[in-house]
Amino acid sequence: MLRRRTRPVHVLVAEDDADVRSQLALGLRQEGYRVLEARDGADLLDLIGAWYFPGTRAAPIDLVISDIRMPGQSGLEVLSALGRLSRRIPVILITGYPDEETRVRARELGAAALLVKPFGLSDLKAVVARVLRERAP
């Protein structure tokens, strides 16, 4: 029997294209998720750090959705950094450049899923639901 969550699910969306980020966030909010937004990999890691370290009052993060190609730190670099944390956060990567090397590296680093742009919000919502279901305690 699956336990139901007693608190809202917090999703962190990292995408350097503001329009795409807003669309993703809006679609997830319409599904009832609490969404935090990051404009790049460094911003994403700052938000994770605010949640991760004891004594902070930041919202817990249940899932990360990150673009791969972002200025500063790529989604793959972020995924690698998150893999070193003791608290595992599932990561869905999104990309418009789905070469085989990227797919292999994403799998090696532990990505929960890889979505290829363009994709529909219904596709994103289905993948988010699946990943959260698979990671449920």
C-alpha positions as CSV (number, residue, x, y, z in Angstrom):
1,M,0.0,0.0,0.0
2,L,1.4,3.4,-1.0
3,R,1.5,6.0,1.7
4,R,0.0,9.3,0.8
5,R,2.1,12.5,1.2
6,T,0.9,14.7,4.0
7,R,2.6,17.8,2.6
8,P,2.7,19.4,-0.8
9,V,5.2,18.2,-3.4
10,H,7.9,20.7,-4.1
11,V,9.4,20.7,-7.6
12,L,12.5,22.8,-8.5
13,V,12.5,23.8,-12.2
14,A,15.8,25.0,-13.7
15,E,15.7,26.5,-17.2
16,D,17.6,29.4,-18.6
17,D,14.8,30.3,-21.1
18,A,12.4,32.4,-19.0
19,D,9.4,31.6,-21.2
20,V,9.9,27.9,-21.1
21,R,10.6,28.0,-17.4
22,S,7.3,29.9,-16.8
23,Q,5.3,27.5,-19.0
24,L,6.7,24.4,-17.1
25,A,6.1,26.0,-13.7
26,L,2.6,27.0,-14.6
27,G,1.7,23.5,-15.9
28,L,3.1,21.9,-12.7
29,R,1.3,24.4,-10.5
30,Q,-2.0,23.6,-12.2
31,E,-1.4,19.9,-11.1
32,G,-1.0,21.1,-7.5
33,Y,2.8,21.0,-7.2
34,R,4.6,23.8,-5.4
35,V,7.2,25.0,-7.8
36,L,10.4,26.9,-7.2
37,E,12.2,28.4,-10.3
38,A,15.9,28.6,-11.0
39,R,17.3,30.5,-14.0
40,D,20.5,28.4,-14.3
41,G,22.6,25.7,-12.6
42,A,24.2,28.0,-10.1
43,D,20.8,29.3,-9.0
44,L,19.5,25.7,-8.7
45,L,22.4,24.7,-6.5
46,D,21.8,27.8,-4.3
47,L,18.2,26.8,-3.8
48,I,19.2,23.2,-3.1
49,G,21.8,24.4,-0.6
50,A,19.3,26.6,1.2
51,W,17.1,23.5,1.7
52,Y,19.8,21.0,2.3
53,F,21.7,22.5,5.2
54,P,20.4,22.3,8.7
55,G,18.9,25.4,10.3
56,T,17.4,26.7,7.1
57,R,13.7,27.3,6.6
58,A,13.7,26.6,2.9
59,A,11.0,24.4,1.4
60,P,11.9,20.7,1.0
61,I,12.7,19.8,-2.6
62,D,11.2,16.5,-3.8
63,L,12.1,16.6,-7.4
64,V,14.4,18.6,-9.8
65,I,13.6,19.3,-13.4
66,S,16.7,20.8,-15.1
67,D,17.6,21.8,-18.6
68,I,20.9,20.3,-19.7
69,R,22.3,23.3,-21.6
70,M,22.4,26.3,-19.3
71,P,25.0,29.0,-18.8
72,G,27.4,28.5,-16.0
73,Q,26.7,24.9,-14.9
74,S,25.0,22.5,-17.1
75,G,22.3,20.2,-16.0
76,L,24.7,17.3,-16.1
77,E,27.1,19.1,-13.8
78,V,24.3,19.9,-11.5
79,L,23.2,16.2,-11.5
80,S,26.8,15.2,-10.7
81,A,26.9,17.7,-7.8
82,L,23.5,16.5,-6.5
83,G,24.8,12.9,-6.6
84,R,27.3,13.7,-3.9
85,L,24.6,14.7,-1.4
86,S,23.4,12.2,1.2
87,R,19.8,13.1,0.5
88,R,18.9,11.8,-2.9
89,I,16.7,14.0,-5.0
90,P,15.3,12.6,-8.2
91,V,16.3,14.7,-11.3
92,I,14.5,14.8,-14.6
93,L,16.7,16.3,-17.3
94,I,15.3,18.1,-20.4
95,T,17.2,18.9,-23.6
96,G,16.8,19.9,-27.2
97,Y,20.0,18.2,-28.1
98,P,19.6,14.5,-27.3
99,D,22.8,12.9,-28.6
100,E,23.7,9.4,-27.4
101,E,26.7,10.6,-25.3
102,T,24.3,12.9,-23.3
103,R,21.8,10.1,-22.8
104,V,24.5,7.7,-21.6
105,R,26.0,10.3,-19.3
106,A,22.6,11.2,-17.8
107,R,22.0,7.5,-17.1
108,E,25.4,7.1,-15.5
109,L,24.8,10.1,-13.2
110,G,21.5,8.7,-12.1
111,A,18.9,10.9,-14.0
112,A,15.4,9.6,-13.2
113,A,14.3,10.5,-16.8
114,L,15.4,12.5,-19.9
115,L,12.8,14.5,-21.8
116,V,13.5,15.7,-25.3
117,K,12.3,19.2,-26.3
118,P,9.8,20.0,-27.6
119,F,7.5,18.0,-25.4
120,G,4.0,18.6,-24.3
121,L,3.0,19.5,-20.7
122,S,1.0,16.2,-20.6
123,D,4.3,14.3,-21.3
124,L,6.1,16.3,-18.5
125,K,3.2,15.7,-16.0
126,A,3.2,12.0,-16.8
127,V,7.0,11.6,-16.2
128,V,6.8,13.7,-13.0
129,A,4.0,11.5,-11.6
130,R,5.9,8.3,-12.6
131,V,9.2,9.5,-11.0
132,L,7.5,10.6,-7.8
133,R,5.5,7.3,-7.6
134,E,8.7,5.3,-8.1
135,R,10.5,7.2,-5.4
136,A,7.7,7.2,-2.9
137,P,8.6,5.9,0.5
